[in-house]
Amino acid sequence: MAFDVWPGQPYDQGQNASYVYLIATDEAELRAAWDGLAVGAEVRQPLGPSAWSPLAGQLRDEFGVVWAFDMPQQQS
């Protein structure tokens, strides 16, 4: 999924133009994508548990693309 800036954030074509949102149900797959993109990146939210997800994080890669990572809660 891709989207523009979060509500309340200023739009900046060079910094906050858009986000790529990666949702995965496999933790190893999500961590592998994070590890690959984290090289040379600015980590904005470290990958870890959050209020809405057992595994979430956000980074700006070396090319300036902002990536948001999320793993959905397990359904019981």
Phi and psi in degrees as a GROMACS rama.xvg file:
@    title "Ramachandran Plot"
@    xaxis  label "Phi"
@    yaxis  label "Psi"
@TYPE xy
-135.189  148.766  ALA-2
-156.247  167.831  PHE-3
-87.5317  -165.122  ASP-4
-62.7563  155.142  VAL-5
-66.3237  152.72  TRP-6
-56.175  137.591  PRO-7
88.2273  -10.1114  GLY-8
-94.291  140.982  GLN-9
-70.8778  142.894  PRO-10
-79.8386  127.744  TYR-11
-136.926  110.401  ASP-12
-54.6518  -30.7729  GLN-13
-90.9774  -17.3308  GLY-14
-121.73  -43.2803  GLN-15
-126.966  46.1477  ASN-16
-73.6328  -42.1298  ALA-17
-161.217  167.278  SER-18
-126.464  146.605  TYR-19
-107.115  125.553  VAL-20
-110.35  115.624  TYR-21
-106.524  120.725  LEU-22
-114.543  128.2  ILE-23
-135.762  146.406  ALA-24
-97.3343  -9.2522  THR-25
-105.584  116.264  ASP-26
-61.27  -41.3183  GLU-27
-63.2516  -39.2986  ALA-28
-65.9792  -41.901  GLU-29
-64.9897  -44.5744  LEU-30
-64.782  -37.4539  ARG-31
-64.1191  -42.2104  ALA-32
-64.0174  -43.8601  ALA-33
-59.4767  -50.0625  TRP-34
-59.7273  -39.435  ASP-35
-67.9485  -40.815  GLY-36
-81.368  -21.0344  LEU-37
-73.5424  -17.4294  ALA-38
-64.0766  116.903  VAL-39
75.7521  9.3741  GLY-40
-93.4676  162.411  ALA-41
-95.836  113.978  GLU-42
-80.136  118.332  VAL-43
-94.4094  -30.3288  ARG-44
-145.885  113.571  GLN-45
-57.8179  147.955  PRO-46
-69.1471  122.02  LEU-47
177.183  -175.592  GLY-48
-63.5497  147.414  PRO-49
-136.148  178.165  SER-50
-64.8083  -24.5176  ALA-51
-112.728  -6.97992  TRP-52
-151.16  145.888  SER-53
-70.9497  -16.3986  PRO-54
-154.327  114.132  LEU-55
-147.661  156.302  ALA-56
-172.483  170.237  GLY-57
-148.709  139.669  GLN-58
-147.038  160.079  LEU-59
-109.95  116.345  ARG-60
-71.6199  177.855  ASP-61
-64.8572  -12.9756  GLU-62
-101.429  1.24904  PHE-63
92.6236  3.67209  GLY-64
-82.341  130.975  VAL-65
-91.6248  126.483  VAL-66
-114.911  132.527  TRP-67
-112.783  133.412  ALA-68
-115.521  143.186  PHE-69
-155.199  141.741  ASP-70
-122.686  124.32  MET-71
-65.4041  154.005  PRO-72
-61.7779  146.503  GLN-73
-70.2197  133.376  GLN-74
-82.88  136.358  GLN-75
